[in-house]
Amino acid sequence: MHTQMTKKSRILTLSAIAALTLGLAGCGTTTGERAASGAGVGAAVGAGAAAATGGSIGQGAVIGGGVGAATGAATDREDISLD
């Protein structure tokens, strides 16, 4: 039973992260928007990687979100093509 609850919890967490990532997908014209988009994508990737490897989804999301936000904030508008 504990395994079923863990799987359900992981599915719900990943679904919420995916929904947030889709909401941020269109952002990216300012440094703040790129940081937010990077955080969303990074969190989704980090959580997905953690879920696939049996790690902590929350920890994976936090680490991925931090890396994604830093990467997004470090990019210039000229570094990426949004068109």
C-alpha angles and dihedrals in degrees: 000000000000090000091054091051091049092051092048091048091051092048092050092047093049091046091053092048091048091051092050091047092053089051090055096043094096095051125098119100097108131043091252093050092049090050091050092047091047091049092052095047092042092050092051093048092045093049092046092050091048092049092049093050097040094250130134109295093202093051091046091050093049094048093044092046092052093049092045093049092049091048093048092048092049094055124090124220087251091054093067134039113226096174 
